[in-house]
Amino acid sequence: MDSYAAKTAYRQVVFTRTLGTTVTAHQVQLRVLSGSTSARSTVTLDAVMVTR
């Protein structure tokens, strides 16, 4: 997924997933893909919210 934006956008949800009622263990990975330009190689993760 390409989340590039020319201007800063605050409080944007870029991914959401609904899990079933039988939640066990899950993993989340955030990756900067190789081949990104140096100007676009920084990723800032502001928050992760998990609700039940």
C-alpha positions in Angstrom: 0.0 0.0 0.0 1.4 3.4 -0.9 0.5 6.0 1.7 2.4 8.9 0.2 0.9 12.3 0.5 2.3 15.6 -0.8 1.0 17.4 2.4 0.9 16.2 6.0 -2.4 14.6 6.9 -3.1 14.0 10.6 -5.3 11.3 12.2 -5.6 9.2 9.0 -6.6 5.6 9.4 -4.6 3.7 6.8 -5.5 0.1 7.8 -8.3 -1.5 9.7 -9.1 -5.2 10.3 -12.0 -6.8 12.1 -11.1 -10.0 13.9 -13.6 -12.7 14.9 -14.7 -13.4 18.4 -12.1 -16.1 19.0 -9.0 -13.9 19.0 -5.8 -15.6 20.0 -2.5 -14.1 19.1 -1.7 -11.9 16.1 1.3 -10.0 14.8 1.5 -6.7 13.0 4.5 -5.7 10.9 5.4 -2.3 9.5 7.9 -2.3 6.7 9.6 0.3 4.5 9.9 -1.4 1.1 13.2 -1.5 -0.7 13.4 0.7 -3.7 11.8 3.7 -1.9 13.5 6.9 -2.7 15.6 8.5 0.1 13.0 11.3 0.3 10.2 8.7 1.0 12.1 6.2 3.2 10.9 7.5 6.6 7.9 6.0 8.2 6.4 7.3 11.5 3.9 5.2 13.3 1.9 7.3 15.7 -0.5 4.8 17.3 -1.9 1.3 17.3 -5.3 0.7 18.7 -6.5 -2.8 19.7 -10.1 -3.1 20.9 -12.1 -6.1 22.0 
